[in-house]
Every structure is written in C-alpha cells, then in structure tokens.
Amino acid sequence: MRVIPEKAGSSRRIRMDFPGYLEKRREQVNRWLAAFIEERFPEGRRLCQAMTYSLMAGGKRLRPILCMAAAEAVGTPDDPHVTACGCALEMIHTYSLIHDDLPAMDDDALRRGRPTCHVQFDEATAILAGDALLSLAFQVLTEISLENPAGISAMHRIAKACGYEGMIEGQMRDMEAEGAPRDVASLQGMHQCKTGALIEAAALAGGILGGGNDSQIRALSDYARRIGLAFQVADDILNVEGDPETMGKAAGTDKDRDKTTYPGLMGIADSRKYSRELADNALQALGVFDSKAEPLQALADYVIERRR
C-alpha cells in the first residue's frame, strides 16, 4: 500500500466537535437498538436475554457511526434506513465478538468491562446468541431492502464481508497463526479479512443507501480499507500498552497466545508511525468530498488515537 504524504486538509484542521458528534451518534444507535429490543424480543426468554446482554454492553459503535457518516458524506444525513443498516452491522459485530470470546476461539473472560457472554450465561447459549444476532441482522437488512431498492446492494456487500471471504476467513487465519510467525504482508491479509472487511462494508453500505455515485463509492472503499487496517494496528498497540480498565478487556493476550502482531514485527514506534500513515492515506481518499465528509476525516484520527 503506497503511502501518500500528509497534505492540507487532514483531520487536524477540522473544526467540528467530533467528541460531541460521536456521542450523538452512539446515543442514536443505542436508542434504535433499545426500541427494537423492546418491540421485538419476548420477555423472559434466555436466548433474548443473552443477545441483549452482549448487544447493549456498550462499545464504540464504530461500524454504525461509519455507516451514517458515509451517508452524510454523499449528502444523505439522518436517513432511517441508514440508521437501521448501521444497527444491523452492530448486531453482526456483536455476534463476532461473542464467538471470538468462546473457549474454542480466544477464550476471553472479559468484554466491554463485563463477563463475556459464555461466562455470564453458558457456552451453548453464547453460541446460539451469536447465531441469532447474525440472522437478525439480515432480517433487518431484508426489511430495509423491501422499502429501499439500494438495500439489496448494501446487503450483498455486508454478506460478503462477514462470510467465508471476509470476517470468518480472517478469524480462521488468526487461529492458524497462533505460534506460527508471519510477515507483515500475511498479517495485513488476515486483518483485511477479520477486521477490515466489515469496516469497509459499513462505509460502502452507508454510501450506497445514501445515493452515492460511483466515484464516491470508490473513494469510500479506499478510505475504509485504510482505516480498517489502521484500526487493527492500533488494536495491536493497545494490547501491548493499553489500560485494561479503560479498554474493558485484558491486555497482553496477544503475547500470551503467541500471536504475530504489528508491534511484534515492527516495534511500537514503527507500528504507531504506520498507523498514522494509513490514516493520512485514508484522508487523501476523501478528496472527492466536500465539508460533509468532516466526520469521516475526524474518524481517521479517532481510530488510531483511541484508548479502547
């Protein structure tokens, strides 16, 4: 991936209140999810309790926010179909976390500052809760598509990103890589599947539902591929030097599992420099947009500067 030097117009020149923007969008996502749960989930059912436990445990809500920011960039702010699509993406992301935490995968006991789903309930319930969230996400996406023809294209992108060519393949590669040293190129390929594919799909879905043209959709794809990889580099750094209390999960687990990481291959300083280069490249991809893309610009800095 060729690195383009930083130019005028980077996110450091942005004047918007980005923390306020993030909080507003998180609240929007949480309200939609809470209303959906109240309307659709039968009370007292253990499966729905497990789904709610993990889905409403907090989190950055990065993927729905990215979806909504992409729609804004192409000129369609606050569209209810985009919000619903973003929340479906959060369901998919939550399902992936539930399954990643299972004893057969990463065997984590803490997620978002709380016991993981299989610890709080049991392993079988956690598996079924993840399965149900994935299915529910596509139920939501189908309902969008019945009202908005662009929803079919958005749903196709998301399905590909979370399937055997994307997120699941990335998880498989991650498991195979434990104790097997890899180079930077193979590490990037794994993370472009495991983390980057769904992040890219979130941006593309927002742009598609927002009515973006071909040039804008290509730009969103280039942007999201770069911040997806930058996000993972930052995650690897946080696993080394992050505060478990702030992150809501354990640190140092990559080393314990003998995983190949960017800090392990490049060192902390060069990993941090690389994440900055990726973010700057992402900013350059947004050149086709006007000021409506400011949230996307600020998001590029956020993914590498976050502390959780």
Summary of the structure (lengths in Angstrom):
residues: 308
radius of gyration: 18.5
end to end distance: 26.0
largest distance: 55.5
contacts: 1091
relative contact order: 0.14
helix: 73%
strand: 1%
